[in-house]
Amino acid sequence: MNIFNIIGPVMIGPSSSHTAGACRIGAIVNKIVDNDVLTEVRIQLSGSFARTYRGHGTDRAILAGIMGFQSYSEEIRNAMEIAEERGLKYEFIAEDIPGAHPNTARIYFTCKSGKTGFVEGASIGGGNIRVSNIDGMEVNFSGENNTLFVLHKDTPGVIANVTNLMYWRYGELNISGFHLSRKERGGDALMTLELDELPPEQLITDLKKMDNIDNALLIHAI
């Protein structure tokens, strides 16, 4: 725990959960699309997010995070106008997600390249978040650490190959959290590795060259 878990983050807005946390959920989408250009987002708000999002600025905060702004950015106040200037279409839907945390958002996105996907995350207090789903894959990370995603085939030996690569070539890296999800046995699977250090870009290049690895993506700590 650090001091910001106690006093809350530096932020624009009235609520660490409904604005700062919301902005950070949006920021995960910004990181996932990497250098692609977002053209459209549809944001489903659940629980208390759905009830109070206008008054607490949750809508502006999520949109600002999606566009790459921080929880303390002045641009949060004008996020909707900035989105329109950028040609980013957006829609908010107040609809509960069964079994979800009270402060949950599910963000569906479309990019200029044609790439689509969605992210589901919850604001759990003090500006902290917990991301639970990416493109239908269950995940479990906070965004506080540098996080490595490895999309791969659910084939024996893949996890060992990835961790061996990290040990032998990048031994200074320490894995602080690991989560594996898959839709079905033998199908697509997703490794989520939270790291104490920021890995070099070469690691991503090396991972993408490996057998049975479809993609690798690094999300810097937010």
Accessible surface in RSA format (square Angstrom, percent):
REM  Atomic radii and reference values for relative SASA: ProtOr
REM  Chains: A
REM  Algorithm: Lee & Richards
REM  Probe-radius: 1.40
REM  Slices: 20
REM RES _ NUM      All-atoms   Total-Side   Main-Chain    Non-polar    All polar
REM                ABS   REL    ABS   REL    ABS   REL    ABS   REL    ABS   REL
RES MET A   1   197.89 102.5 108.20  71.6  89.69 213.6  99.31  84.4  98.58 130.6
RES ASN A   2    82.65  57.0  73.99  71.5   8.66  20.9  38.01  91.5  44.64  43.1
RES ILE A   3    98.58  56.1  91.67  68.3   6.90  16.6  93.25  67.1   5.33  14.5
RES PHE A   4    98.35  49.2  96.98  60.1   1.37   3.6  97.30  59.0   1.05   3.0
RES ASN A   5    46.07  31.8  24.19  23.4  21.88  52.7   5.64  13.6  40.43  39.1
RES ILE A   6   121.34  69.0  89.26  66.5  32.08  77.3  93.51  67.3  27.83  75.5
RES ILE A   7   123.44  70.2  85.23  63.5  38.20  92.1  93.09  67.0  30.35  82.3
RES GLY A   8    12.57  15.5   0.00   N/A  12.57  15.5   8.13  22.3   4.43   9.9
RES PRO A   9    18.16  13.2   4.18   3.8  13.99  50.8   5.55   4.6  12.62  78.4
RES VAL A  10   102.55  67.5  92.21  83.5  10.33  24.9  97.97  85.1   4.58  12.4
RES MET A  11    57.77  29.9  32.35  21.4  25.42  60.5  32.45  27.6  25.33  33.6
RES ILE A  12    25.17  14.3  23.32  17.4   1.84   4.4  24.94  18.0   0.23   0.6
RES GLY A  13    36.95  45.6   0.00   N/A  36.95  45.6  15.95  43.8  20.99  47.0
RES PRO A  14    96.02  70.0  55.27  50.4  40.75 148.1  66.91  55.2  29.11 180.9
RES SER A  15    21.99  18.6  17.11  22.8   4.88  11.2  13.36  28.5   8.63  12.1
RES SER A  16    30.74  26.0  26.29  35.1   4.45  10.2   7.47  15.9  23.27  32.6
RES SER A  17    21.74  18.4  21.64  28.9   0.10   0.2   7.52  16.0  14.22  19.9
RES HIS A  18    17.97   9.8  17.97  12.5   0.00   0.0   6.16   6.3  11.81  13.7
RES THR A  19     1.83   1.3   1.72   1.7   0.11   0.3   1.83   2.5   0.00   0.0
RES ALA A  20     0.37   0.3   0.00   0.0   0.37   0.8   0.37   0.5   0.00   0.0
RES GLY A  21     0.00   0.0   0.00   N/A   0.00   0.0   0.00   0.0   0.00   0.0
RES ALA A  22     0.00   0.0   0.00   0.0   0.00   0.0   0.00   0.0   0.00   0.0
RES CYS A  23     1.24   0.9   1.24   1.4   0.00   0.0   0.00   0.0   1.24   1.3
RES ARG A  24    61.78  25.9  61.47  31.3   0.31   0.7  11.14  15.2  50.64  30.7
RES ILE A  25     0.00   0.0   0.00   0.0   0.00   0.0   0.00   0.0   0.00   0.0
RES GLY A  26     0.00   0.0   0.00   N/A   0.00   0.0   0.00   0.0   0.00   0.0
RES ALA A  27    12.64  11.6  12.64  19.5   0.00   0.0  12.64  17.8   0.00   0.0
RES ILE A  28     0.00   0.0   0.00   0.0   0.00   0.0   0.00   0.0   0.00   0.0
RES VAL A  29     0.00   0.0   0.00   0.0   0.00   0.0   0.00   0.0   0.00   0.0
RES ASN A  30    41.08  28.3  39.04  37.7   2.04   4.9   0.51   1.2  40.56  39.2
RES LYS A  31    66.76  32.6  59.71  36.6   7.05  16.8  22.59  20.3  44.16  47.0
RES ILE A  32     9.90   5.6   8.63   6.4   1.27   3.1   8.63   6.2   1.27   3.5
RES VAL A  33     6.52   4.3   2.94   2.7   3.58   8.6   2.94   2.6   3.58   9.7
RES ASP A  34    92.56  64.8  72.91  72.6  19.65  46.5  15.73  37.0  76.83  76.6
RES ASN A  35   141.76  97.8 112.86 109.1  28.90  69.6  37.63  90.6 104.13 100.6
RES ASP A  36    43.70  30.6  21.99  21.9  21.71  51.3  16.47  38.8  27.23  27.2
RES VAL A  37    86.63  57.0  83.65  75.7   2.98   7.2  86.59  75.2   0.04   0.1
RES LEU A  38    24.01  13.4  11.37   8.1  12.64  31.8  11.37   8.0  12.64  34.0
RES THR A  39    46.73  33.2  44.56  45.2   2.18   5.2  38.72  52.0   8.02  12.1
RES GLU A  40    85.04  48.8  84.57  64.0   0.47   1.1  10.43  20.2  74.60  60.9
RES VAL A  41     1.24   0.8   0.00   0.0   1.24   3.0   0.49   0.4   0.75   2.0
RES ARG A  42    98.07  41.2  97.74  49.8   0.33   0.8  22.31  30.5  75.76  45.9
RES ILE A  43     0.00   0.0   0.00   0.0   0.00   0.0   0.00   0.0   0.00   0.0
RES GLN A  44    18.43  10.3  18.43  13.5   0.00   0.0   1.83   3.9  16.61  12.6
RES LEU A  45     0.11   0.1   0.11   0.1   0.00   0.0   0.11   0.1   0.00   0.0
RES SER A  46     3.80   3.2   3.80   5.1   0.00   0.0   0.00   0.0   3.80   5.3
RES GLY A  47    16.20  20.0   0.00   N/A  16.20  20.0  16.20  44.5   0.00   0.0
RES SER A  48    38.00  32.1  33.18  44.3   4.82  11.1  32.35  68.9   5.65   7.9
RES PHE A  49     0.00   0.0   0.00   0.0   0.00   0.0   0.00   0.0   0.00   0.0
RES ALA A  50    11.02  10.1   0.96   1.5  10.06  22.9   0.96   1.3  10.06  26.7
RES ARG A  51   157.95  66.3 121.17  61.8  36.78  87.6  63.09  86.2  94.86  57.5
RES THR A  52    50.99  36.3  44.51  45.1   6.48  15.4  50.99  68.5   0.00   0.0
RES TYR A  53    17.02   7.9  16.62   9.5   0.40   1.0   7.76   5.8   9.26  11.4
RES ARG A  54   172.80  72.6 162.20  82.7  10.59  25.2  61.45  84.0 111.35  67.5
RES GLY A  55    67.58  83.3   0.00   N/A  67.58  83.3  39.78 109.2  27.80  62.3
RES HIS A  56    62.97  34.4  62.78  43.6   0.19   0.5  34.40  35.5  28.57  33.2
RES GLY A  57     2.41   3.0   0.00   N/A   2.41   3.0   2.25   6.2   0.17   0.4
RES THR A  58     0.00   0.0   0.00   0.0   0.00   0.0   0.00   0.0   0.00   0.0
RES ASP A  59     7.93   5.6   7.93   7.9   0.00   0.0   0.00   0.0   7.93   7.9
RES ARG A  60    82.69  34.7  82.69  42.2   0.00   0.0  10.88  14.9  71.81  43.5
RES ALA A  61     0.00   0.0   0.00   0.0   0.00   0.0   0.00   0.0   0.00   0.0
RES ILE A  62     0.00   0.0   0.00   0.0   0.00   0.0   0.00   0.0   0.00   0.0
RES LEU A  63     0.00   0.0   0.00   0.0   0.00   0.0   0.00   0.0   0.00   0.0
RES ALA A  64     0.00   0.0   0.00   0.0   0.00   0.0   0.00   0.0   0.00   0.0
RES GLY A  65     0.00   0.0   0.00   N/A   0.00   0.0   0.00   0.0   0.00   0.0
RES ILE A  66     0.00   0.0   0.00   0.0   0.00   0.0   0.00   0.0   0.00   0.0
RES MET A  67    16.99   8.8   2.47   1.6  14.53  34.6   6.31   5.4  10.68  14.1
RES GLY A  68    35.44  43.7   0.00   N/A  35.44  43.7  13.54  37.2  21.89  49.0
RES PHE A  69    36.30  18.2  33.11  20.5   3.19   8.3  34.79  21.1   1.51   4.3
RES GLN A  70    78.59  43.9  76.90  56.2   1.69   4.0  16.38  34.9  62.21  47.2
RES SER A  71     6.35   5.4   3.78   5.0   2.57   5.9   0.14   0.3   6.21   8.7
RES TYR A  72   126.04  58.8 114.98  65.4  11.06  28.8  79.77  59.9  46.27  57.0
RES SER A  73    15.65  13.2   9.82  13.1   5.83  13.4   7.32  15.6   8.34  11.7
RES GLU A  74   110.86  63.6 105.97  80.2   4.89  11.7  58.87 113.9  51.99  42.4
RES GLU A  75    68.71  39.4  66.31  50.2   2.40   5.7  18.35  35.5  50.36  41.1
RES ILE A  76     6.14   3.5   6.14   4.6   0.00   0.0   6.14   4.4   0.00   0.0
RES ARG A  77   135.16  56.8 120.95  61.7  14.21  33.8  53.76  73.5  81.40  49.3
RES ASN A  78    81.07  55.9  81.07  78.3   0.00   0.0   9.30  22.4  71.77  69.4
RES ALA A  79     0.00   0.0   0.00   0.0   0.00   0.0   0.00   0.0   0.00   0.0
RES MET A  80    48.29  25.0  48.29  32.0   0.00   0.0  19.62  16.7  28.66  38.0
RES GLU A  81    95.55  54.9  93.96  71.1   1.59   3.8  48.89  94.6  46.67  38.1
RES ILE A  82    28.62  16.3  28.62  21.3   0.00   0.0  28.62  20.6   0.00   0.0
RES ALA A  83     0.00   0.0   0.00   0.0   0.00   0.0   0.00   0.0   0.00   0.0
RES GLU A  84   118.85  68.2  96.76  73.2  22.10  52.6  38.57  74.6  80.28  65.5
RES GLU A  85   145.53  83.6 104.89  79.4  40.64  96.8  51.18  99.0  94.35  77.0
RES ARG A  86   134.94  56.7  97.95  49.9  36.99  88.1  48.59  66.4  86.35  52.3
RES GLY A  87    52.07  64.2   0.00   N/A  52.07  64.2  36.26  99.5  15.80  35.4
RES LEU A  88     9.03   5.0   5.61   4.0   3.42   8.6   6.03   4.2   2.99   8.1
RES LYS A  89   145.72  71.1 139.55  85.6   6.17  14.7  88.21  79.4  57.51  61.3
RES TYR A  90    60.99  28.5  35.13  20.0  25.86  67.3  24.52  18.4  36.47  45.0
RES GLU A  91    91.80  52.7  87.43  66.1   4.37  10.4  33.72  65.2  58.08  47.4
RES PHE A  92    38.53  19.3  14.14   8.8  24.39  63.5  14.14   8.6  24.39  69.8
RES ILE A  93    43.64  24.8  40.51  30.2   3.12   7.5  43.64  31.4   0.00   0.0
RES ALA A  94    60.53  55.7  28.47  43.9  32.06  72.9  28.47  40.1  32.06  84.9
RES GLU A  95   100.10  57.5  94.27  71.3   5.83  13.9  30.97  59.9  69.13  56.4
RES ASP A  96    73.02  51.1  56.92  56.7  16.10  38.1  30.03  70.7  42.99  42.9
RES ILE A  97    17.71  10.1  11.15   8.3   6.56  15.8  12.33   8.9   5.39  14.6
RES PRO A  98   131.00  95.5 100.92  92.0  30.08 109.3 112.61  93.0  18.39 114.3
RES GLY A  99    92.07 113.5   0.00   N/A  92.07 113.5  44.84 123.0  47.23 105.8
RES ALA A 100    32.34  29.7   1.23   1.9  31.11  70.8  10.48  14.8  21.86  57.9
RES HIS A 101    73.73  40.3  59.19  41.1  14.54  37.2  49.59  51.1  24.14  28.1
RES PRO A 102    80.17  58.4  75.54  68.9   4.63  16.8  80.17  66.2   0.00   0.0
RES ASN A 103    17.32  11.9  17.32  16.7   0.00   0.0   0.00   0.0  17.32  16.7
RES THR A 104     2.62   1.9   2.62   2.7   0.00   0.0   1.61   2.2   1.00   1.5
RES ALA A 105     0.00   0.0   0.00   0.0   0.00   0.0   0.00   0.0   0.00   0.0
RES ARG A 106    55.37  23.2  55.37  28.2   0.00   0.0   0.71   1.0  54.67  33.1
RES ILE A 107     0.00   0.0   0.00   0.0   0.00   0.0   0.00   0.0   0.00   0.0
RES TYR A 108    59.10  27.6  57.55  32.7   1.55   4.0  39.57  29.7  19.53  24.1
RES PHE A 109     4.92   2.5   0.51   0.3   4.40  11.5   2.09   1.3   2.82   8.1
RES THR A 110    47.90  34.1  47.90  48.6   0.00   0.0  26.96  36.2  20.94  31.7
RES CYS A 111     3.32   2.5   0.00   0.0   3.32   7.8   0.00   0.0   3.32   3.6
RES LYS A 112   160.78  78.4 133.25  81.8  27.53  65.6  79.95  72.0  80.84  86.1
RES SER A 113    83.70  70.7  38.09  50.8  45.61 105.1  48.05 102.3  35.65  50.0
RES GLY A 114    51.81  63.9   0.00   N/A  51.81  63.9  32.81  90.0  19.00  42.6
RES LYS A 115    84.10  41.0  72.05  44.2  12.05  28.7  59.12  53.2  24.99  26.6
RES THR A 116    88.84  63.2  71.71  72.7  17.13  40.8  38.09  51.2  50.75  76.7
RES GLY A 117    15.09  18.6   0.00   N/A  15.09  18.6  11.75  32.2   3.34   7.5
RES PHE A 118    42.31  21.2  42.31  26.2   0.00   0.0  42.31  25.7   0.00   0.0
RES VAL A 119     0.00   0.0   0.00   0.0   0.00   0.0   0.00   0.0   0.00   0.0
RES GLU A 120    21.46  12.3  21.46  16.2   0.00   0.0   0.62   1.2  20.84  17.0
RES GLY A 121     0.57   0.7   0.00   N/A   0.57   0.7   0.57   1.6   0.00   0.0
RES ALA A 122    10.36   9.5  10.16  15.7   0.20   0.4  10.16  14.3   0.20   0.5
RES SER A 123     0.52   0.4   0.00   0.0   0.52   1.2   0.00   0.0   0.52   0.7
RES ILE A 124    85.48  48.6  55.26  41.2  30.23  72.9  57.02  41.1  28.46  77.2
RES GLY A 125    25.87  31.9   0.00   N/A  25.87  31.9  22.62  62.1   3.24   7.3
RES GLY A 126    23.18  28.6   0.00   N/A  23.18  28.6  13.52  37.1   9.66  21.6
RES GLY A 127     0.00   0.0   0.00   N/A   0.00   0.0   0.00   0.0   0.00   0.0
RES ASN A 128    29.01  20.0  26.90  26.0   2.11   5.1   7.70  18.5  21.31  20.6
RES ILE A 129     2.78   1.6   1.26   0.9   1.52   3.7   1.26   0.9   1.52   4.1
RES ARG A 130    85.64  36.0  84.70  43.2   0.94   2.2  29.77  40.7  55.87  33.9
RES VAL A 131     0.00   0.0   0.00   0.0   0.00   0.0   0.00   0.0   0.00   0.0
RES SER A 132    45.64  38.6  42.31  56.5   3.33   7.7  36.56  77.9   9.08  12.7
RES ASN A 133    28.55  19.7  28.55  27.6   0.00   0.0   2.68   6.4  25.87  25.0
RES ILE A 134    15.33   8.7  14.63  10.9   0.69   1.7  14.63  10.5   0.69   1.9
RES ASP A 135    57.66  40.4  47.71  47.5   9.95  23.5  27.15  63.9  30.51  30.4
RES GLY A 136    35.62  43.9   0.00   N/A  35.62  43.9  17.86  49.0  17.76  39.8
RES MET A 137    10.57   5.5   9.52   6.3   1.04   2.5  10.02   8.5   0.55   0.7
RES GLU A 138   118.07  67.8 116.51  88.1   1.56   3.7  31.72  61.4  86.35  70.5
RES VAL A 139     7.21   4.7   0.10   0.1   7.11  17.1   0.10   0.1   7.11  19.3
RES ASN A 140    76.74  52.9  69.19  66.9   7.55  18.2   9.82  23.6  66.92  64.7
RES PHE A 141     0.00   0.0   0.00   0.0   0.00   0.0   0.00   0.0   0.00   0.0
RES SER A 142    13.92  11.8  11.74  15.7   2.18   5.0   6.53  13.9   7.39  10.4
RES GLY A 143     0.84   1.0   0.00   N/A   0.84   1.0   0.84   2.3   0.00   0.0
RES GLU A 144    90.55  52.0  72.43  54.8  18.12  43.2  31.40  60.7  59.15  48.3
RES ASN A 145    52.16  36.0  48.81  47.2   3.35   8.1   2.93   7.0  49.23  47.6
RES ASN A 146    19.77  13.6  19.68  19.0   0.08   0.2   0.00   0.0  19.77  19.1
RES THR A 147     0.08   0.1   0.08   0.1   0.00   0.0   0.00   0.0   0.08   0.1
RES LEU A 148     0.00   0.0   0.00   0.0   0.00   0.0   0.00   0.0   0.00   0.0
RES PHE A 149    11.34   5.7  10.82   6.7   0.51   1.3  10.82   6.6   0.51   1.5
RES VAL A 150     0.00   0.0   0.00   0.0   0.00   0.0   0.00   0.0   0.00   0.0
RES LEU A 151    60.33  33.6  59.49  42.6   0.84   2.1  59.49  41.8   0.84   2.3
RES HIS A 152     3.26   1.8   3.26   2.3   0.00   0.0   3.26   3.4   0.00   0.0
RES LYS A 153    79.09  38.6  79.09  48.5   0.00   0.0  60.59  54.5  18.50  19.7
RES ASP A 154    29.34  20.6  19.17  19.1  10.17  24.1   0.53   1.3  28.81  28.7
RES THR A 155    55.43  39.4  45.86  46.5   9.57  22.8  34.38  46.2  21.05  31.8
RES PRO A 156   131.76  96.0 102.68  93.6  29.08 105.7 114.07  94.2  17.69 110.0
RES GLY A 157    39.88  49.2   0.00   N/A  39.88  49.2  27.48  75.4  12.40  27.8
RES VAL A 158     4.23   2.8   3.45   3.1   0.78   1.9   3.89   3.4   0.34   0.9
RES ILE A 159    62.22  35.4  61.16  45.6   1.06   2.6  61.16  44.0   1.06   2.9
RES ALA A 160    50.23  46.2  44.29  68.3   5.94  13.5  48.35  68.1   1.88   5.0
RES ASN A 161    75.43  52.0  70.84  68.5   4.59  11.1   8.01  19.3  67.42  65.2
RES VAL A 162     0.00   0.0   0.00   0.0   0.00   0.0   0.00   0.0   0.00   0.0
RES THR A 163    45.11  32.1  40.91  41.5   4.19  10.0  30.53  41.0  14.58  22.0
RES ASN A 164    75.05  51.8  74.79  72.3   0.26   0.6  12.11  29.1  62.94  60.8
RES LEU A 165    22.03  12.3  15.04  10.8   6.98  17.6  21.35  15.0   0.67   1.8
RES MET A 166     6.62   3.4   5.62   3.7   1.00   2.4   5.62   4.8   1.00   1.3
RES TYR A 167   146.73  68.5 134.64  76.6  12.10  31.5  92.91  69.8  53.83  66.4
RES TRP A 168   193.24  77.5 162.48  78.6  30.76  72.2 146.88  78.3  46.36  75.2
RES ARG A 169   157.59  66.2 127.04  64.8  30.55  72.7  38.21  52.2 119.38  72.4
RES TYR A 170    18.75   8.8  18.52  10.5   0.23   0.6  14.95  11.2   3.81   4.7
RES GLY A 171    52.10  64.3   0.00   N/A  52.10  64.3  20.17  55.3  31.94  71.5
RES GLU A 172   113.87  65.4  88.76  67.1  25.12  59.8  69.95 135.3  43.92  35.9
RES LEU A 173    21.22  11.8   1.58   1.1  19.64  49.4   1.73   1.2  19.49  52.5
RES ASN A 174    79.28  54.7  77.75  75.1   1.53   3.7  17.73  42.7  61.55  59.5
RES ILE A 175    62.42  35.5  38.88  29.0  23.54  56.7  38.88  28.0  23.54  63.9
RES SER A 176    59.89  50.6  19.34  25.8  40.54  93.4  26.41  56.2  33.48  46.9
RES GLY A 177    20.69  25.5   0.00   N/A  20.69  25.5  20.51  56.3   0.17   0.4
RES PHE A 178    93.88  47.0  57.46  35.6  36.42  94.8  58.20  35.3  35.68 102.1
RES HIS A 179    57.12  31.2  54.03  37.6   3.09   7.9  40.83  42.1  16.29  19.0
RES LEU A 180    66.58  37.1  43.28  31.0  23.30  58.6  43.28  30.4  23.30  62.7
RES SER A 181    12.24  10.3   6.11   8.2   6.13  14.1  11.97  25.5   0.27   0.4
RES ARG A 182   121.56  51.0  94.80  48.3  26.76  63.7  15.91  21.7 105.65  64.0
RES LYS A 183   136.67  66.7  99.33  60.9  37.34  88.9  59.43  53.5  77.24  82.3
RES GLU A 184   117.17  67.3 109.23  82.6   7.94  18.9  36.60  70.8  80.57  65.8
RES ARG A 185   211.14  88.7 183.64  93.6  27.50  65.5  54.92  75.1 156.22  94.7
RES GLY A 186    50.93  62.8   0.00   N/A  50.93  62.8  24.76  68.0  26.17  58.6
RES GLY A 187    15.85  19.6   0.00   N/A  15.85  19.6  15.72  43.1   0.13   0.3
RES ASP A 188    62.66  43.9  57.85  57.6   4.81  11.4   4.25  10.0  58.41  58.3
RES ALA A 189     0.00   0.0   0.00   0.0   0.00   0.0   0.00   0.0   0.00   0.0
RES LEU A 190    14.27   7.9  14.10  10.1   0.17   0.4  14.10   9.9   0.17   0.5
RES MET A 191     0.00   0.0   0.00   0.0   0.00   0.0   0.00   0.0   0.00   0.0
RES THR A 192     2.17   1.5   1.63   1.7   0.54   1.3   1.44   1.9   0.73   1.1
RES LEU A 193     0.00   0.0   0.00   0.0   0.00   0.0   0.00   0.0   0.00   0.0
RES GLU A 194    22.66  13.0  22.66  17.1   0.00   0.0   1.22   2.4  21.44  17.5
RES LEU A 195     0.72   0.4   0.00   0.0   0.72   1.8   0.00   0.0   0.72   1.9
RES ASP A 196    79.39  55.6  48.18  48.0  31.21  73.8  18.42  43.3  60.97  60.8
RES GLU A 197    64.06  36.8  59.29  44.9   4.78  11.4  41.73  80.7  22.33  18.2
RES LEU A 198    99.93  55.7  75.80  54.2  24.13  60.7  75.80  53.2  24.13  64.9
RES PRO A 199     4.63   3.4   0.00   0.0   4.63  16.8   0.06   0.1   4.56  28.4
RES PRO A 200    54.74  39.9  42.74  39.0  12.00  43.6  54.45  45.0   0.29   1.8
RES GLU A 201   119.29  68.5 113.23  85.7   6.06  14.4  67.67 130.9  51.62  42.1
RES GLN A 202    91.64  51.2  86.75  63.4   4.89  11.6  39.20  83.4  52.44  39.8
RES LEU A 203     0.00   0.0   0.00   0.0   0.00   0.0   0.00   0.0   0.00   0.0
RES ILE A 204    15.97   9.1  15.97  11.9   0.00   0.0  15.97  11.5   0.00   0.0
RES THR A 205    58.25  41.4  55.32  56.1   2.93   7.0  32.04  43.0  26.21  39.6
RES ASP A 206    13.52   9.5   9.77   9.7   3.75   8.9   2.76   6.5  10.76  10.7
RES LEU A 207     0.00   0.0   0.00   0.0   0.00   0.0   0.00   0.0   0.00   0.0
RES LYS A 208   109.68  53.5  88.62  54.4  21.06  50.1  40.13  36.1  69.55  74.1
RES LYS A 209   154.85  75.5 121.18  74.4  33.67  80.2  85.08  76.6  69.77  74.3
RES MET A 210    42.86  22.2  30.98  20.5  11.89  28.3  37.23  31.6   5.64   7.5
RES ASP A 211   122.38  85.7 107.83 107.3  14.55  34.4  31.31  73.7  91.07  90.8
RES ASN A 212    67.36  46.5  49.81  48.1  17.55  42.3   7.59  18.3  59.77  57.8
RES ILE A 213    15.79   9.0   0.17   0.1  15.62  37.6   0.17   0.1  15.62  42.4
RES ASP A 214    70.42  49.3  37.37  37.2  33.05  78.1  18.47  43.5  51.95  51.8
RES ASN A 215    68.71  47.4  68.13  65.8   0.58   1.4  10.82  26.0  57.89  56.0
RES ALA A 216     4.21   3.9   0.00   0.0   4.21   9.6   1.10   1.5   3.11   8.2
RES LEU A 217    35.19  19.6  34.39  24.6   0.80   2.0  35.14  24.7   0.05   0.1
RES LEU A 218    21.45  11.9   5.21   3.7  16.24  40.8   5.21   3.7  16.24  43.7
RES ILE A 219     0.86   0.5   0.54   0.4   0.32   0.8   0.86   0.6   0.00   0.0
RES HIS A 220    77.71  42.5  76.87  53.4   0.84   2.2  47.29  48.7  30.42  35.4
RES ALA A 221    47.75  43.9  26.32  40.6  21.43  48.7  26.42  37.2  21.33  56.5
RES ILE A 222    48.70  27.7   7.50   5.6  41.20  99.3  30.40  21.9  18.29  49.6
END  Absolute sums over single chains surface
CHAIN  1 A    10860.1       8404.6       2455.6       5431.5       5428.6
END  Absolute sums over all chains
TOTAL         10860.1       8404.6       2455.6       5431.5       5428.6
